[in-house]
């Protein structure tokens, strides 16, 4: 759910880094 909320352009790369 969290990744869905932070699916922004700046959060996209962050999700991959996480």
N, C-alpha and C positions, 0 to 999 in steps of 0.2 A: 504493500500500500504506500509506503513512504516513497519508494522509487517512482510511483505513479504521480505523486504530488510534486516531486522534484524532477520532473521530466522536462526541465527548461533547457535552453541551449547551453547555458553555463553549467547546468547540473548533469547534462548528458555525458560529457567527458569525465565528470567527477564519479559517476556511477561506474564507469569502466576502470577508473583508477582505484575505486574502493575494492 
